Amino acid sequence: MHKLLLTLLFTTATLSAQTRSISLTVDDLPAMSATNLTSAAITTINQRIIATFKADRIPAIGFVNEERLYKTGETDERIATLNAWLDAGLDLGNHTFSHTSLNHVELKDWEDDVIFGETVTRMLSQAHKKDLHYLRHPYLDVGPDLKTRRAAEQFLTGRGYRVAPVTIDPRDWYFADLYDDAHTRHDAALMPKLAQAWLTYTEQVLTHDEALSRTLLGYEPKQILLLHANWLEADHLPDLIALLQKHGYTLISLPDALTDPAYAQPDTYISDVGATWLDHWAVTRGRGDLTLDKPQVPKWVDDLHSKLDDADPL
């Protein structure tokens, strides 16, 4: 009897690992720190990210802030990075024109920013016989109140969009701020230390969110991972993919992920702070307590970030 139970438990655990799936989504195209980067650097970052996706045949999607395309003498090269995504068979989505939070502007102003943010991206997508289907909320801010959130969703539906959720956020942008600075300073000692710290933290987030999914939903849904276009991803995306594969994930498209019934469940989350959809669902179900034990970024990383912020408060 005990042997049979152990066999069943082992089979269930193995099946769970084998059936894990996750969609990779990349925000802030053409690059997270585009205002501080040359078009040559932006091109290199995107080339490396795209090459990794192509090599592993990953159906990823990149979300664009079109404001970052416009820099005197460099606009054509920056737009070319978006074309490179489409040429590689990848998809693009809207991340608003200027990375505007719905929580901090009037709804009409946010709607205008969505419309401004689709001009070039829609034109390029249609030239590749694609269209824009997804919008990612900047900062994951879905609205300051439920009325605004629902009005924004109705507006997006009217323009043919669906909100692109996030269930797993490894905060690569936080580590990338430091990594990009180290890259600029050619700090060959700090860069790999930061990369390893991020990968370690990411594994902690994966383990936490897998367990939270099972506690909250009774199973692990098709997850959606939030990444950003930066030097950290350009240099270490293959390491991240190896980590995901270690956790048993199959890498799938965003449309495939959204077929999971979890994304159709009630969601009434509103807050001043953006959060993943696992947090949305926990709060909606009255289980906000489940979101309180998240993995912590190493203190030395926080300390470095504070120093960087003090050096460049803008």
Secondary structure, DSSP 8 states (H G I E B T S, - for coil): -HHHHHHHHHHHHHHHHHT-EEEEEEEEET-TTGGGS-HHHHHHHHHHHHHHHHHTT---EEEE-GGGG--TTTHHHHHHHHHHHHHTT-EEEE--SS---TTSS-HHHHHHHHHHTTHHHHHHHHHTT----EE--GGG---SSHHHHHHHHHHHHHTT-EE---SB---HHHHHHHHHHHHHTT-TTHHHHHHHHHHHHHHHHHHHHHHHHHHHHSS---EEEEEE-SHHHHHHHHHHHHHHHHTT-EEE-HHHHTTSGGGGS------SS---HHHHHHHHTT-GGGGS------HHHHHHHHHHHHH---
